[in-house]
């Protein structure tokens, strides 16, 4: 079957449909769709981070 289309043209047409402007959302739109996690306000994240790093890498507090 002869369509008079080159492989290059077929690939170009396919990629144009995949990468159309409607296929992408802005980052803001994507972030707005995410659920907001429930976070305990009493957690000191900075302290927890350094304690976990110290444990992971074998540092001891003095």
KASUL-V518094 format. One record per residue. PHI is phi as a letter, one per 20 degrees, with the letter a starting at -180 (none if undefined). PSI is psi in degrees with one decimal (NA if undefined). Layout:
# KASUL-V518094
<<PHI:PSI> <PHI:PSI>>
This chain:
# KASUL-V518094
<<none:129.9> <d:119.5> <d:-4.2> <l:30.9> <d:134.4> <e:160.0> <f:-38.5> <f:-44.0> <f:-39.6> <f:-43.2> <f:-41.7> <f:-46.0> <f:-41.1> <f:-47.8> <f:-33.3> <f:-37.1> <f:-35.6> <f:-37.8> <d:38.8> <f:159.9> <g:-32.7> <f:-15.3> <f:-19.5> <d:148.3> <d:158.7> <f:160.6> <f:-39.2> <f:-42.8> <f:-40.3> <f:-44.1> <f:-34.8> <f:-24.5> <e:-16.4> <f:145.3> <f:145.6> <e:122.3> <f:149.5> <e:120.7> <d:132.9> <f:120.5> <f:-14.0> <e:-5.4> <e:131.6> <e:95.5> <f:-35.8> <f:-44.8> <f:-44.9> <f:-41.3> <g:-50.8> <f:-34.5> <f:-41.5> <f:-37.4> <f:-41.4> <f:-42.0> <f:-43.2> <f:-42.2> <d:6.3> <n:19.4> <e:146.0> <d:140.6> <f:143.7> <d:NA>>
